[in-house]
Amino acid sequence: MKKDLTILETLDLAVQNHKKNNYQDAINLYNSILDKEPNHFSSILNLGSLFLQISKFDLAKPLLEKAIQIDPNNKVAFNNLGLTLKEMNENLQAVSCFKKTILIDPNFSIAHNNLGTSLKELGEIQKAIDCYKQAIKINPNYLNAYNNLGLTYMELQEYDKAIIYYEKAIKINPKFANTHNNLGVIFMELEQYEKATESFEKAIEINPNHLDASNNLLRFLFKMDDKTNFLNKLDDRINKGENNALIGSLITRSKVKYGIKRSNPFCKEPLSYIIKVNLNDQYDFKNIFVKKIKNIIESDKLLSRKQDLLTNGYQTAGNLFTKKNHSIDNIKKIVYSEVKKYQTHFKESNEGFIKNWPTSFNLNAWLVSMKSGGKLSAHIHEKGWLSGSIYINVPPKSKTDSGNLVLCLSDQEHKLGVEKSHQSIIDVVTGTLCLFPSSLHHCTVPFEEQEDRIVLAFDVTPKN
């Protein structure tokens, strides 16, 4: 007869499975302990940390909160709860957790670094820098803190300082692919061709699956007009079966730029897959959308993020659809319904992004508000599959195209009056919904009216 494992033996087995990334077995073992002993601290903390590790933040949060209730002086529980809250875009609460972690252990360098990342999300840039430097003071070989300092100075366009910290990170670990990629981004901005390509290629050499480095190299070769290398790299990605918005966009742009056709696995004719809907005809738009969104904006609880593409306006940080708010939940349901209608409308299409529609996806949403003179420069959403915008408020137009949406094949084709086969100008009013493949560049026509132009933008993004 098989002997039942003791709680200690079960915990040991759970930890072993956890370390080996046998997550479901570990989860089952932790839960079997909690069935017998609901307040078993180690199982609660470990299970919460495991859920954080596999990005199930809604399951991690209550467990880590319970761990803190049991042991209010456990730095790991506070730190991991902070990380969970940060991933849920609850950065104010995350900051509070990291500060409590540091009160428990002032020399916990990881907490100082994590505090810096949350403060940076909140726009507290100098405080974030101070946190990263404190983490390095405690641990002079703390790779992530050096990398985060580099990222912060890079965003401030203080490239000399960023390079110094990236190079220090590389000295600590020459095989840290992320830092090589980040260094390449700086050289790309400075248009230092050899250094940029060398950095990206080094990141790819270290990690052949480093998607950001591969994408950055491809974009840079296209930007620098290195036609031969660009087309070789692009063909390599196509031959490997990659199908995403960036690949689709670059194939389309290279056709415009070089006149060279490639089979497009994402969408051959993206301008034919634009849908415009008047939500006023289907919903009580004023009460469901306008009033609710304006209340959210006026509550002053939304954080903004840096957006270099935006002139005279701001963009909210994080995913609006993760916020616990009944009004937001209703809007999310409507967006989901309209996305499914889009998919059904084109279900007979042979375009790759329809045929290979993600079996599961996230909806990521944010608000963009612009004042008179505001505009958004041409760009694509590389991680998206389908992109959309709902126009919460469009001021009355003093000119025909004021504030309209422009969808175009290339970032160079967004000016009014270009060849119609290369762009589509969407006349938008309050209540308009527009859906389009994420491979399309899009921008806005500047407007001069005094009312704010408010848009709820969103992406359908495939789950990994």
N, C-alpha and C positions, 0 to 999 in steps of 0.2 A: 504494500500500500504506500502511495507517494505521500511523503511528509509535507504538510503545509508550511510555506515559508513564513518566517517571522516578519514583523514590520521592518526591522532593520535589514534583513536579507532582501526583502522586496525593494526597499529603498536603494540598496546597493545595486541591485539588478536594473532598476529604473535609471539610475545615474549612468551605469555602463551603456545602456541603450541610448540614452540622451547624448552621451559623448560620441557614440558611433553614428549619430544622426538617424537612428531607428525611432523616429518621432512617435509614430502611432503606438508602438510597443511601450515606449516610455510613458506616454499619456495614459495608456491602460493600466500600467503598474502604479503610477502616482494616484490615479483615481481609485484603484483597489485599496490603497492605503487609506485614502480619505473616506471611503465607504465605512471603514472600520473605526477610523479616528479622524473625524471631520476637522479638527483643529491641529492636525499634525503640521508643524511649522515648516519643516524642510520640504515636505511634499507640496505644500501650498506655494512656497517661494520658488521651488524648482519648476513646478508646472506653469506658474505665471511667467517665469523667465523663458520657458520653452515656447509658450504661445507668442511672446514678444519676438523670439528668434524666428518663428515661422510666419510672422506678420499677421497673427490673429489677435489684433490689439483689443477688440471688444471682449475677448475671453481673458486676455492677460490682465487688463485693468482691475476687475473686481478681485482677482486672486492676489495681486500685489498689494491692493488696498487692505485686504484681509491680513496679509502677512505683516503689514505695518501696525495694524490693530493689535496683533499678538505680540510683536516686538517693535516698539516705537523707536528703537535705537539701532535698527539694522540698516547699515548704509547701502547694502546691495539692493534691498527692497525699495528704498527711496530712489536710488539711482535708476533702477529698472522701471519703476513707475514713471519717473521723469522721462525716460526714453520712450515709453509707451505713449505718454501724453503728447510728446513732441511729434511722434508719428501720426497722432490723431489731430495734429494742428492746434493743440491746446497749449501753446507755448508759455502763456502766463502761468498756468498751473505747473508746467514742466520746470520753469525757472524756480518756483517755490520748492519743488521736490529736490532739485539739484542743490539749492542753498541749504536745505535741511541736511542733505547728505554731507555737505562740507562742514556744517556745524558738528556733525557726529565725528567726522574725520577730516580735519583741515588739510591733511597731506594726501588726500585721495585725488591724485592727479586726473584720473578719468572723469570725475565729477566736475572739476574745473573746466576741462575741455568741453564736456557736454553742456555745461552752463553757458559757455561761450557760443555754442551752436544755436541754442535757443534765444539768447540775447541778440544774436545776429539776425535771426528771423523776425525779431521784434523791432529791428532797426537800431538797436543799441550797439552801434559798430565799435566805438572806442571801448566800451565795457567788454565786448566780446574779445577784442584784441588783448585787453588786460587779463582776461581769463585764460586765453591760450598761452600767454607769456608766463602766467603763474603756474600753469600745468607743466611747462618746460622747466621752470625754476625748480619744481619739485622733482621732475624726472627729465633730465637733460637729453635723454634719448627717446622722448615720446614722439614717435613718428607722426601720428595723426594730428597732434597739436601744431607741429611745423607745417604740415600740409594745409591745415585749416587757416593758419596765418597767411600762407601763400595765397589761398583762395580769396581771403578777405582783402588783402592788398591788391590782388588782381582785379577784384570788383571795384575797388577804389581807383583803379587805373594807376596805381603806384607800382609800376611794373618792376622797377629796380629792387624794391623791397621784396616783392613777391618772388622774384628769381632767387634772391638770397635764401629765403626760407625753403623754397623748393629744393635748391641745391643742398641745403643742410639735411633735408629729409632723404634725398637720394644718397647722401654720404652715409646716413644711418642704415639705410636699406636700399642698395642699388637695384633691387628687383621689385620695388614697389611701383607697379604699373601705373596706378592712378596719378602719382606725382609726375612721372614722365609725360603722361597725357596732359596734365594741367600746365606743365612747362611748355608743351607744344602749343597750347591755346594762346599763351602770351606771345610766343614767337609768331604765331599766325596773325595775331592782332598787329604786331610790329612788321608784318610781311617779311620776316626773315626766313626765306624759303628753306635753306639747307637745315637750319637749326630746328624749324618746325617739323619738317618731314622726318628728320633724325629722331626727334622726341616721340612723335607718334609711332614711328616704326619700332622704336625701342619698347614702347608700351605693348605693342602687338606681339613683338618677339617674346616678351616675358609672359604675356597672356594672350594667346591667339584668339580668344573669345571676348576680348575687351571691345565691346561694341562702340563705346564713346570714342575711343582712339581710332577705330576703323572709320567711323562716321566723320570725325574731325579731319582725318587725312584725306578722305574722299572730297569733302567740302573744300578743303584748302587747295587741292590740286585743281579743282574746277575754278575756284576764285583766281588762282594764279595763272590760269589758262595753260596748264601743262597737259595739253590734250592727250598725248600718247599715254602717259602714266595714268591720267584720270580714267580714260576709256579701258585700259587694262585692268585697273582696280575695280571699276564698275562691272565689267564683264565677269570678273572673278566672283563678285558678290551675286550676280544674277545666276551664274552657273552653279553656285552653291544652294540655289533655291530660295534666296532671301526675298521676302515679300513684305514691304512696309512702306509707309508714306515717304520717307526720305529717298529710298531707292526709286520709287515711282516718280517723285518730283525731279530727281537728278536725270532720269532717263528723258523725261519731258523737256527739261531745261537744256540738256545736251542736244536734243533734236532742234530746238529753237536756235541755240548758239552755234552749233556745228553743222546742222543739216543732216545729222547721222541718225538713222532709225535703229532702235533697239526694241525687242519684244518687251513690253511693259507688264510685269506680273501683277502690278497693283491696279492701275487704271489707265487704259490707253487714251480714253476720251473724257478726262475729268470734268470738262465744262458741260458735258451732257448729263452729268449726275448731280446737278444742283436742283434742290427742291425749295420752293418758297411757299410758305403757308401763312394765312391770316388767322392768328389764334383768336382774334376778336369774334370770328364766326363760330367758334367751337366752345369758348369758355368765357366766363365773366372775367375778362382780362384785367380790368381796373382793380377789382377786389382781390383776385387770386395772385396777380403778379405785381401790378404797379404799387398798390398800397403796402403790400407785404415787403417788397424789396426796399421801398423808400423808408419804411419803418426800421428795417435792418440797418440801412445806411445811417439813418439819423440816430440810432441807438449808440453809435460810435464804438461798437464792439468789434468791428472788422479791422483787421490789420492790413496795411498795404505792403506791397513788395516792389523792389526796384524793377523797372521795365524801361530799358533803353529805347525800345521801339515806339514808346508812347510820348507824344508831345502834349503838354498842357492838360494832363489828366493823371489818374492813378488806377492801379489794378490791385484788387484784393489778394491777400496771401492765402495759401492753402486751398483746400477743396471745400467749397461752400456746401456741397451735398453731404459732408460728413458731420455737419453741425446738427445737434439735437434740437430741432425746431419743427413744430407741426406744419407751419407755413412752408418751410423749405421742403419738408417731406412731400407735401402736395405738389409742389412745383416739380420735384424730382420724378414723381409718378407720371406727370404729364409729359415731361421730356422723354422718359423711358418709352411711353406709349407712342410718341411721335417718331422716335428712332425705330421702333418695331414696324410702324407703318411705312417708313422709308425702306427698310429692308424688304418688306412684303411687296412694295411697289416695283422694286427692281429685281425680284426673285428669279426672273427668267434670264437675267443678264449673265453673260460669260466673263464679265470683268472680274479680275482676281480678287478685288476687295469685297465683292459680293459673293462669289463662289466660295471664298475662304473666310467668310464672316466669322469672327471669333465666337467659339461656343460659350464662352463666359467673358464678361467685360465689366470694367468700372466706368462710372460716369463721373468725370472730374469737371467741376464748375467754378467760375470766378466772375467777379463783376469788373467792368471797365467803365469808368466815368470820365467824361471829357468836358471841358469848358470851351468857351468861344475860342476858335483858332486851333482846337484840338485835332489831332489826327493820329492814326496808327500806321506805321510803315509796313511794307510788304514782308510777309513771313509765312512759314508753314508750322504746323504742330507735328513735329517729327515722331512723337510717341503716340499720336492719335491714329485712329482708323477712320472715323467719321467726325467731322467738326461741325459745330452749330452755334448760332447766335440768336438770342431772343431780344427784341428791341423794347426795353422797358419805357424809355422816353426818347423820342426823336423830335427835336424842336422843329417848328414850322420852317420851311426852307425858303431862304431869300434867293437862292439860285437853284436851278433844276436838280443838280446832283449833290447839293450840300449834305454832308453826313452820310452819303450812300456807301454801300459796301461794294468793293471792287474785288473780283475773283479772277486770278490770272495765272497763266502757265509759267511765268518766269518773274523773278523779283525785279527784272528790268522792264517789265511790260505793264506796269501799273499806272502809267500816266493816261489821263483821259484822251481819247481820240486815237489810240493805237488800233492796230488791225483787230477787227471784231473776233476773228478766229482765235485770238490770243487772250481775250479777256471778256468778262461779263460784268456789267454794272447792275447791281441789284438795287432797285428803288425801295428803300425801307421806310416804314412809318411805325409809330407806336403800335405794338401788337404783331409785327412781322416776326416769323421764325424762318431762318434760312439754314439748310443742311447741305453739306458738300464734302467730298472726299478730302481727307487731311493732307493729301499731296498737293492741293491747290494753294498757291500763294494768295494771301488776302490782305487787304488794307482798307483804309477809309478815306473818303474825300473830305478835306478840311471843311469846317463850317464856321460861320461867324455869328450865329444867333446867341442870345444871352442865356437861354435855358441850358441846363446840363444835358448832355447826351449820355444815356445810361444803357448799358448792354449787359445781359447775362450770357456769357460765353461758356461753351462746354465742349468736351471731347469724349468720344467713346474710345476707351483704351483697352486693348486686349489684356487679360490677366495672364501673368507669367505661368 
